[in-house]
Amino acid sequence: MTGTPQPERALAPARAAVRPRPARVLATVVALGTMIGPLTACTGPEPSAGPVVAASPSSAATPRPTPTPVLPQVPVVDAALGAPVAATPPPVRLVVPDVGIDMAVDPVGVQEDGEMEIPEDADRAGWYRFGPAPADPAGATVVAAHVDSVQTGIGQFARLLDVAVGATITVISADGGVREYRVVGVEKIAKEGAPVDQWFDRSGAPRLVLVTCGGTFRRDIGHYTDNVVVTAEPIGG
């Protein structure tokens, strides 16, 4: 990813999308009991293809039994459990006025190789949808973006290193809710040994974690040497 937390894969600046890839994020997802899988797995078996046989008058007159449809299994909720809790609205926009960041945010998951998915457009950010959302009472809301990409060039998260402690970050959710955060830390951290578990923590005080790539792009290993991480806390609790 051109600038995101690990699950990440970095690509050449301005010529390839850099993806911070917390290599351990997939393990984190599994440990948290999150199942990531294609919804199409719930479809029933497809009918087998066989030879086409012209119907004879006698066979056409013979009624054929109606096949029993194969229905996908669905989870059953016991009425005693009560009504399901509505999902927390996802973030859809992130603004850091001090450095001119104003980006759309898309929900993302984890790629097959364990990297966090990141929008290919470096001017769009990705919210890790298997973690907390801004309105959740605990844990880290992780938003990551490429620092650059071959399609769109230098991205807005390239300015994260210029964000000052004390700066305000505004996050807008899908329900129109607006939450403001105050920056408490800005770090450039080597990818090797980066505290990915802390970035994707689902416990503790609510906070916002922004991640992109930084440092030097190493062609021998195919990614940037560092991650740039901004941590912010909610204003007003």
FENGI-V988122 format. One record per residue. N is the residue number from 1. RES is the residue in one small letter. SS is DSSP state (helix for helix, strand for strand, loop for the rest). BURIAL is 1 if it has 16 or more other ideal C-beta (glycine too) atoms within 10 Angstrom, else 0. D_FIRST is the distance of its C-alpha to the first C-alpha in Angstrom with 1 decimal. Layout:
# FENGI-V988122
n = <N N>
res = <RES RES>
ss = <SS SS>
burial = <BURIAL BURIAL>
d_first = <D_FIRST D_FIRST>
This chain:
# FENGI-V988122
n = <1 2 3 4 5 6 7 8 9 10 11 12 13 14 15 16 17 18 19 20 21 22 23 24 25 26 27 28 29 30 31 32 33 34 35 36 37 38 39 40 41 42 43 44 45 46 47 48 49 50 51 52 53 54 55 56 57 58 59 60 61 62 63 64 65 66 67 68 69 70 71 72 73 74 75 76 77 78 79 80 81 82 83 84 85 86 87 88 89 90 91 92 93 94 95 96 97 98 99 100 101 102 103 104 105 106 107 108 109 110 111 112 113 114 115 116 117 118 119 120 121 122 123 124 125 126 127 128 129 130 131 132 133 134 135 136 137 138 139 140 141 142 143 144 145 146 147 148 149 150 151 152 153 154 155 156 157 158 159 160 161 162 163 164 165 166 167 168 169 170 171 172 173 174 175 176 177 178 179 180 181 182 183 184 185 186 187 188 189 190 191 192 193 194 195 196 197 198 199 200 201 202 203 204 205 206 207 208 209 210 211 212 213 214 215 216 217 218 219 220 221 222 223 224 225 226 227 228 229 230 231 232 233 234 235 236 237>
res = <m t g t p q p e r a l a p a r a a v r p r p a r v l a t v v a l g t m i g p l t a c t g p e p s a g p v v a a s p s s a a t p r p t p t p v l p q v p v v d a a l g a p v a a t p p p v r l v v p d v g i d m a v d p v g v q e d g e m e i p e d a d r a g w y r f g p a p a d p a g a t v v a a h v d s v q t g i g q f a r l l d v a v g a t i t v i s a d g g v r e y r v v g v e k i a k e g a p v d q w f d r s g a p r l v l v t c g g t f r r d i g h y t d n v v v t a e p i g g>
ss = <loop loop loop loop loop loop loop loop loop loop loop loop loop loop loop loop loop loop loop loop loop loop loop loop helix helix helix helix helix helix helix loop loop loop loop loop loop loop helix helix helix helix loop loop loop loop loop loop loop loop loop loop loop loop loop loop helix helix helix helix helix loop loop loop loop loop loop loop loop loop loop loop loop loop loop loop loop loop helix helix helix loop loop loop loop loop loop loop loop loop strand strand strand strand strand strand helix helix helix loop strand strand strand strand strand strand strand strand loop strand loop loop loop loop loop strand loop loop loop loop loop loop loop strand strand strand strand strand loop loop loop loop loop loop loop loop loop loop loop strand strand strand strand strand loop loop loop strand strand loop loop loop strand strand loop helix helix helix helix helix helix helix loop loop loop loop loop strand strand strand strand strand strand loop loop loop loop strand strand strand strand strand strand strand strand strand strand strand strand strand loop loop loop loop loop helix helix helix helix loop loop loop loop loop loop loop strand strand strand strand strand strand strand strand strand strand strand strand loop loop loop loop strand strand strand strand strand strand strand strand strand strand strand strand loop loop loop>
burial = <1 1 1 1 1 1 1 1 1 1 1 1 1 1 0 1 1 1 1 1 1 1 1 1 1 1 0 1 1 0 0 0 0 0 0 0 0 0 0 0 0 0 0 0 0 0 0 0 0 0 0 0 0 0 0 0 0 0 0 0 0 0 0 0 0 0 0 0 0 0 0 0 0 0 0 0 0 0 0 0 0 0 0 0 0 0 0 1 0 1 1 1 0 1 0 1 0 0 0 0 1 0 1 0 1 1 0 1 1 1 1 0 0 1 1 1 1 1 1 0 1 1 1 1 1 1 1 1 1 1 1 1 1 1 1 0 0 0 1 1 1 1 1 1 1 1 1 1 1 1 0 1 0 1 1 1 1 1 1 1 1 0 1 0 0 0 1 0 1 0 1 1 1 0 0 0 0 0 1 0 1 0 1 0 0 1 0 0 1 0 1 0 0 1 0 1 0 0 1 1 1 0 0 0 0 1 1 1 1 1 1 1 1 1 1 0 1 0 0 0 0 0 1 1 1 1 1 1 1 1 1 1 0 1 0 0 0>
d_first = <0.0 3.7 5.3 5.8 8.2 8.5 8.3 5.1 4.6 4.7 6.8 10.0 10.6 12.0 12.1 8.7 5.5 3.4 1.1 4.7 6.6 10.0 11.7 14.6 13.6 15.3 18.3 18.4 18.5 21.3 23.1 23.2 24.7 22.2 22.6 19.9 21.5 22.3 25.1 26.8 27.9 30.7 32.4 35.8 36.7 37.3 40.9 41.7 42.8 46.4 49.1 50.4 54.1 56.5 58.2 61.9 64.3 64.9 61.3 60.5 63.2 61.9 59.5 56.3 54.9 51.9 48.8 47.5 43.9 41.2 39.4 36.1 36.5 35.5 35.4 38.7 38.9 42.1 43.9 44.6 41.0 41.2 39.0 35.2 33.2 31.2 27.5 26.1 25.0 21.2 19.8 19.5 19.3 18.4 20.4 20.7 23.8 24.2 21.2 21.2 18.2 19.1 16.4 16.8 15.1 14.6 15.2 12.6 13.1 12.1 11.5 14.3 12.7 12.2 8.5 8.2 8.0 6.2 8.6 8.2 10.5 9.3 12.6 12.1 10.8 10.6 13.4 13.5 16.7 18.0 18.5 20.9 21.2 22.7 26.2 26.1 28.4 26.3 22.9 19.5 17.9 14.1 12.2 8.6 7.0 5.1 7.7 8.6 8.6 11.5 13.0 13.4 13.1 12.6 11.4 13.6 11.6 12.3 15.7 15.0 16.6 19.6 20.2 23.5 24.8 27.0 25.0 25.0 22.1 23.2 21.7 23.4 23.7 24.7 28.3 28.5 28.3 27.3 26.2 26.0 24.5 25.4 22.9 24.2 21.6 19.1 17.7 15.7 15.3 14.8 12.2 15.2 17.3 15.2 17.1 14.8 18.0 19.0 15.9 16.4 20.1 22.2 25.4 26.9 27.1 24.9 22.1 19.0 15.8 13.2 10.0 7.6 7.3 10.8 13.5 14.1 12.1 13.9 14.6 16.5 13.7 10.9 8.5 9.4 12.2 11.7 10.3 12.2 13.8 16.4 18.9 21.6 24.7 26.5 29.4 32.6 31.7>
